[in-house]
Amino acid sequence: MSSYLAQRTKLIDSSGIRKVFALAGALKDPVNFSIGQPDFDVPEPIKQAAVKAILDGDNRYSQTAGVEQLLTRIRKTVQKETGWQDPLVMATSGVSGGLLLAFMSLIDPGDEVIMTDPYFVMYKHLVNLLGGTCVFADSYPDFKLPVEKMTQAVTKKTKMIILNSPANPTGAVYTEQEVKAVSELARKHDLVIVSDEIYEDFCYDSPNPCVGRWYEKTLLLKGFSKRSAMTGWRMGYAACSGHLSALMESMNMIQQYTFVCAPTPFQIASVAAMDYDIRPYVDQYRQKRDRIVEGLSKSYSLMKPGGAFYLFVQKPDWASSATEFVKTAIENKVLIIPGNVFSEKDTHFRISYATTDEKIDKGIEILCRLAEK
């Protein structure tokens, strides 16, 4: 690596997801199970709200925390979900932007951060960039929240716990009992919980329990990229109770010197997004989940996910690693992600079933054929 680069750049690698995504452009008509992006477009009323905001001249910087009409709407939602009085909220440039602001505000070199394994790829790399230490709680093979292992992982250096439900890459939805148990663990040791709930609307069998209802030192990170297909609009929000007022103040301060503010016209359109009923899309994705689980269960070992739009599937026995199997799948025009992108293990691969039923059926046929190799 070039000598003029900062040492921290050696702690991360180019996203394995993006590497596979780039391959899609080189293959003719692949089955693209790689990217976590809804296959429907932004609903028309939300588009029109953005167009109106642009035409009305709402194209300048907003206040750092966001436009008041969006913040008011967010407070109403958060108060209903958590019971917090006067929650503190801010608009962020996607949940990814919220994660960066939160981690920069919380993590000092040497601090330990507990997260499940598998984990969303960004958590590990942001912690490493900031000089923190990732402490992984293994959730294999059923991907339930491993409360006992998290309890054993706490030390004097532990600063925070990351929750992600519904989870990427497993699609797991944690139970109320599990979330309550982690809340008690965090309260006992006075830890901050950062709860990434970007997929909260995509729950198929039971609702996602909001940890903020049981633990006041929780930072909620939510967004619009998945629920409204606004992945390119970069819109999310952060919320906490008054117990974490210093954290929210710090996140706003860092936002001043980084993102400045979330995109103003899209903030205004996000009010319409919060009021838009996406249940028909959720029903469609429940059917997609059932379709691909039924199709692959004959040939693969997998856990039926309760939410998001991912399957985390165990590699076939003939493959020495998930990475080896992924290479074979890509050679057969099926784009999937090796599990070691999301895990300290390389035994599984991730499928995003956010695509057409036709592509799902084609992918099932090819993957089942490859399983018998």
Wavefront OBJ file of the C-alpha trace (Angstrom):
o trace
v 0.000 0.000 0.000
v 1.228 3.499 -0.781
v 3.269 4.972 2.070
v 1.378 8.283 2.111
v -1.931 6.668 3.156
v -3.033 6.706 6.778
v -2.401 3.495 8.696
v -6.125 3.082 9.359
v -6.720 2.377 5.670
v -4.930 -0.946 6.176
v -7.645 -2.022 8.591
v -10.351 -2.307 5.930
v -10.809 -3.836 2.512
v -13.074 -2.965 -0.392
v -16.570 -4.272 0.278
v -17.016 -7.856 -0.870
v -20.620 -6.977 -1.674
v -19.568 -4.201 -4.030
v -17.019 -6.444 -5.694
v -19.720 -8.955 -6.572
v -22.130 -6.157 -7.520
v -19.535 -4.885 -10.010
v -19.462 -8.323 -11.618
v -23.117 -7.938 -12.532
v -22.141 -5.395 -15.152
v -19.798 -7.860 -16.819
v -22.239 -10.790 -16.995
v -25.070 -11.100 -19.464
v -28.443 -11.504 -17.726
v -27.165 -12.926 -14.396
v -29.326 -13.954 -11.465
v -28.329 -11.177 -9.126
v -28.815 -12.298 -5.529
v -26.021 -10.028 -4.329
v -27.245 -6.549 -3.495
v -29.619 -5.649 -0.674
v -31.793 -3.288 -2.644
v -35.584 -3.493 -3.157
v -36.609 -4.402 -6.695
v -39.587 -2.014 -6.610
v -39.193 1.702 -7.310
v -39.850 4.613 -4.968
v -43.671 4.888 -4.708
v -45.089 7.678 -6.867
v -46.486 9.888 -4.056
v -43.025 9.980 -2.442
v -41.400 10.877 -5.762
v -43.903 13.662 -6.243
v -43.198 14.988 -2.764
v -39.495 15.189 -3.636
v -40.222 16.873 -6.975
v -42.467 19.414 -5.278
v -39.804 20.186 -2.677
v -37.233 20.764 -5.415
v -39.582 22.960 -7.478
v -40.591 24.879 -4.346
v -36.945 25.815 -3.830
v -36.211 23.613 -0.831
v -32.726 22.907 -2.138
v -30.520 24.663 0.414
v -28.861 23.437 3.562
v -31.262 22.556 6.329
v -30.445 22.872 9.998
v -27.857 20.265 10.957
v -30.416 18.057 12.694
v -32.916 18.342 9.846
v -36.070 20.165 8.764
v -38.592 20.618 11.541
v -41.545 19.042 9.754
v -39.621 15.766 9.420
v -38.244 15.900 12.956
v -41.740 16.474 14.347
v -43.031 13.459 12.428
v -40.119 11.307 13.636
v -40.641 12.310 17.273
v -44.283 11.253 17.057
v -43.321 7.811 15.699
v -40.489 7.254 18.178
v -42.596 8.290 21.164
v -45.281 5.804 20.123
v -42.748 2.971 19.681
v -40.702 3.528 22.826
v -42.796 5.493 25.295
v -39.990 8.079 25.554
v -41.203 11.590 26.363
v -39.705 14.265 24.090
v -37.262 11.956 22.236
v -34.189 13.564 20.705
v -34.003 13.041 16.945
v -31.956 14.001 13.915
v -31.998 13.272 10.183
v -28.952 11.372 8.896
v -27.535 10.550 5.488
v -28.887 7.032 5.572
v -28.486 4.624 8.462
v -24.877 4.274 7.325
v -24.349 7.952 8.068
v -25.982 7.490 11.451
v -23.689 4.573 12.242
v -20.603 6.632 11.424
v -21.739 9.570 13.556
v -22.661 7.297 16.459
v -19.451 5.272 16.369
v -17.299 8.397 16.089
v -19.103 9.799 19.114
v -18.832 6.657 21.240
v -15.682 4.672 20.441
v -12.225 5.490 21.753
v -9.146 3.389 20.925
v -9.238 0.242 23.039
v -13.002 0.282 23.631
v -14.730 -3.043 23.079
v -17.900 -3.362 21.040
v -20.044 -6.494 21.296
v -21.874 -7.656 18.182
v -23.310 -10.910 16.933
v -21.518 -13.027 14.359
v -22.704 -12.869 11.559
v -22.879 -9.061 11.472
v -23.558 -6.286 8.978
v -20.260 -5.667 7.231
v -19.991 -1.979 8.151
v -19.935 -2.538 11.926
v -16.622 -4.356 12.034
v -14.793 -1.978 9.737
v -16.000 1.204 11.418
v -14.996 -0.132 14.833
v -11.552 -1.028 13.478
v -11.120 2.367 11.813
v -11.752 4.081 15.137
v -9.286 1.899 17.032
v -11.921 -0.104 18.863
v -12.022 -3.862 19.328
v -14.813 -6.040 17.971
v -16.012 -8.760 20.332
v -18.089 -11.314 18.455
v -20.884 -13.364 19.982
v -21.357 -16.432 17.799
v -25.016 -16.907 16.812
v -24.570 -20.011 14.638
v -26.393 -22.196 13.721
v -29.867 -20.758 14.407
v -28.908 -17.026 14.419
v -30.930 -16.279 17.537
v -29.646 -13.484 19.748
v -26.869 -15.184 21.795
v -27.569 -13.437 25.096
v -25.496 -15.825 27.224
v -22.439 -15.405 25.008
v -22.883 -11.627 25.022
v -23.044 -11.715 28.797
v -19.784 -13.660 28.949
v -18.173 -11.177 26.528
v -18.592 -8.103 28.758
v -15.378 -6.713 30.272
v -14.318 -3.441 31.875
v -13.465 -2.200 28.384
v -16.915 -2.858 26.901
v -18.510 0.387 25.662
v -21.517 -0.672 23.618
v -23.635 -3.461 22.151
v -24.862 -3.440 18.564
v -28.232 -4.959 17.747
v -29.575 -5.469 14.235
v -33.081 -6.865 13.905
v -34.274 -7.876 11.393
v -30.681 -8.807 10.718
v -28.432 -8.534 7.716
v -27.237 -11.088 6.539
v -29.376 -13.711 8.320
v -32.877 -12.215 8.241
v -33.278 -13.125 11.920
v -35.899 -11.227 13.924
v -35.162 -11.203 17.633
v -37.840 -12.075 20.159
v -39.131 -9.782 22.877
v -37.625 -12.098 25.488
v -34.174 -11.896 23.856
v -34.296 -8.124 23.552
v -35.408 -7.707 27.156
v -32.520 -9.905 28.298
v -29.958 -7.821 26.404
v -31.549 -4.666 27.816
v -30.986 -5.983 31.342
v -27.393 -6.867 30.472
v -26.745 -3.352 29.172
v -28.404 -1.782 32.230
v -26.328 -3.898 34.619
v -23.063 -2.710 33.059
v -24.239 0.786 32.002
v -23.613 0.141 28.301
v -25.036 1.941 25.277
v -27.100 -0.118 22.850
v -27.006 0.952 19.208
v -29.990 -0.632 17.468
v -29.898 -0.739 13.658
v -33.541 -1.173 12.613
v -33.326 -0.378 8.897
v -35.353 -3.508 8.006
v -37.995 -3.098 10.729
v -40.900 -2.919 8.249
v -39.957 -6.220 6.623
v -41.127 -8.592 9.345
v -43.153 -11.544 8.095
v -44.210 -13.623 11.084
v -44.078 -11.321 14.113
v -43.302 -7.628 14.709
v -39.811 -6.446 15.530
v -39.491 -5.637 19.257
v -38.007 -2.151 19.733
v -35.290 -2.304 22.386
v -35.912 1.338 23.268
v -39.104 0.293 25.025
v -37.046 -1.522 27.688
v -33.760 0.363 27.827
v -33.405 4.132 27.998
v -29.731 4.253 26.904
v -30.560 3.028 23.403
v -29.754 4.829 20.160
v -32.232 3.886 17.448
v -31.084 4.073 13.825
v -33.828 3.817 11.229
v -34.158 4.716 7.580
v -36.043 4.857 4.313
v -33.718 3.059 1.894
v -35.375 -0.331 2.294
v -38.985 0.508 3.174
v -39.368 3.087 0.379
v -36.660 1.898 -2.061
v -34.878 5.231 -1.554
v -31.396 3.688 -1.478
v -29.905 6.467 -3.606
v -31.575 9.261 -1.658
v -29.504 8.583 1.485
v -32.133 9.264 4.134
v -32.285 7.938 7.666
v -32.686 9.144 11.209
v -31.355 8.677 14.714
v -33.353 8.860 17.930
v -32.639 8.534 21.638
v -34.092 9.450 25.009
v -32.854 12.313 27.161
v -30.530 9.831 28.903
v -28.281 10.018 25.824
v -28.558 13.757 25.171
v -24.761 14.131 25.121
v -24.558 11.481 22.386
v -27.117 13.236 20.201
v -25.360 16.563 20.730
v -22.052 15.002 19.684
v -23.585 13.382 16.593
v -25.009 16.737 15.524
v -21.656 18.412 16.056
v -19.808 15.812 13.981
v -22.480 16.055 11.287
v -21.683 19.788 10.994
v -18.152 18.908 9.912
v -18.921 15.857 7.766
v -22.313 15.449 6.087
v -23.448 19.020 7.014
v -27.062 17.832 6.782
v -29.128 15.143 5.101
v -30.383 16.074 1.584
v -33.040 18.753 2.162
v -35.628 17.924 -0.542
v -35.445 14.248 0.385
v -35.950 15.100 4.045
v -39.232 16.752 3.084
v -40.189 13.780 0.903
v -39.453 11.455 3.831
v -42.476 12.837 5.650
v -44.590 11.424 2.821
v -42.591 8.188 3.042
v -43.443 7.793 6.724
v -47.140 8.136 5.915
v -47.109 5.736 2.953
v -48.523 2.235 3.490
v -45.953 -0.321 2.322
v -47.805 -3.404 3.548
v -48.500 -4.583 -0.037
v -44.741 -4.660 -0.679
v -44.131 -6.514 2.566
v -46.732 -9.111 1.567
v -44.948 -9.585 -1.767
v -41.627 -10.081 -0.035
v -43.136 -12.582 2.390
v -44.186 -14.595 -0.664
v -40.700 -14.264 -2.148
v -39.203 -15.522 1.106
v -41.505 -18.535 1.167
v -40.780 -19.237 -2.481
v -37.006 -19.315 -2.162
v -36.978 -21.119 1.199
v -39.170 -23.880 -0.187
v -37.083 -24.131 -3.354
v -33.679 -24.335 -1.659
v -34.597 -26.392 1.410
v -34.458 -29.586 -0.662
v -30.754 -29.115 -1.330
v -29.382 -26.810 1.377
v -29.307 -26.406 5.128
v -30.833 -23.039 6.022
v -32.838 -21.226 8.679
v -36.110 -19.651 7.583
v -35.663 -15.903 8.084
v -38.294 -13.882 9.885
v -37.515 -10.585 8.198
v -35.394 -8.429 5.879
v -34.892 -10.005 2.434
v -31.912 -12.275 2.984
v -31.112 -15.953 3.371
v -27.864 -17.070 4.990
v -27.344 -20.524 3.548
v -24.820 -23.203 4.507
v -22.451 -24.160 1.719
v -22.773 -27.633 0.158
v -20.513 -30.330 1.583
v -18.366 -30.600 -1.531
v -17.107 -27.006 -1.220
v -14.142 -26.423 1.076
v -15.406 -22.922 1.848
v -18.279 -20.630 1.021
v -15.872 -18.519 -1.007
v -15.074 -21.505 -3.211
v -18.762 -22.189 -3.745
v -19.502 -18.539 -4.536
v -16.879 -18.598 -7.289
v -18.605 -21.617 -8.811
v -22.003 -19.945 -8.531
v -20.745 -16.795 -10.240
v -19.293 -18.908 -13.054
v -22.866 -20.152 -13.481
v -24.251 -16.602 -13.527
v -25.641 -16.542 -10.000
v -24.284 -13.639 -7.947
v -24.173 -14.379 -4.211
v -21.968 -13.121 -1.362
v -19.522 -15.318 0.598
v -20.240 -15.481 4.315
v -16.796 -14.271 5.367
v -17.849 -10.780 4.275
v -20.226 -10.827 7.263
v -18.563 -13.284 9.587
v -15.368 -14.637 11.076
v -16.400 -17.932 9.461
v -16.612 -18.898 5.787
v -19.278 -21.591 5.960
v -22.354 -19.812 4.571
v -23.334 -17.514 1.718
v -25.861 -14.693 1.572
v -28.726 -14.473 -0.873
v -30.781 -11.329 -1.367
v -34.156 -12.362 -2.748
v -35.094 -8.771 -3.578
v -35.669 -9.612 -7.219
v -38.358 -10.933 -9.535
v -40.048 -14.299 -9.035
v -38.678 -15.343 -12.423
v -35.110 -14.677 -11.271
v -35.763 -16.421 -7.963
v -36.973 -19.552 -9.762
v -33.999 -19.502 -12.125
v -31.592 -19.031 -9.222
v -33.186 -21.901 -7.287
v -32.757 -24.213 -10.291
v -29.090 -23.326 -10.765
v -28.162 -23.440 -7.065
v -29.904 -26.759 -6.503
v -28.051 -28.192 -9.492
v -24.730 -26.889 -8.100
v -25.441 -28.411 -4.697
v -25.291 -31.863 -6.270
v -21.902 -31.285 -7.880
l 1 2 3 4 5 6 7 8 9 10 11 12 13 14 15 16 17 18 19 20 21 22 23 24 25 26 27 28 29 30 31 32 33 34 35 36 37 38 39 40 41 42 43 44 45 46 47 48 49 50 51 52 53 54 55 56 57 58 59 60 61 62 63 64 65 66 67 68 69 70 71 72 73 74 75 76 77 78 79 80 81 82 83 84 85 86 87 88 89 90 91 92 93 94 95 96 97 98 99 100 101 102 103 104 105 106 107 108 109 110 111 112 113 114 115 116 117 118 119 120 121 122 123 124 125 126 127 128 129 130 131 132 133 134 135 136 137 138 139 140 141 142 143 144 145 146 147 148 149 150 151 152 153 154 155 156 157 158 159 160 161 162 163 164 165 166 167 168 169 170 171 172 173 174 175 176 177 178 179 180 181 182 183 184 185 186 187 188 189 190 191 192 193 194 195 196 197 198 199 200 201 202 203 204 205 206 207 208 209 210 211 212 213 214 215 216 217 218 219 220 221 222 223 224 225 226 227 228 229 230 231 232 233 234 235 236 237 238 239 240 241 242 243 244 245 246 247 248 249 250 251 252 253 254 255 256 257 258 259 260 261 262 263 264 265 266 267 268 269 270 271 272 273 274 275 276 277 278 279 280 281 282 283 284 285 286 287 288 289 290 291 292 293 294 295 296 297 298 299 300 301 302 303 304 305 306 307 308 309 310 311 312 313 314 315 316 317 318 319 320 321 322 323 324 325 326 327 328 329 330 331 332 333 334 335 336 337 338 339 340 341 342 343 344 345 346 347 348 349 350 351 352 353 354 355 356 357 358 359 360 361 362 363 364 365 366 367 368 369 370 371 372 373
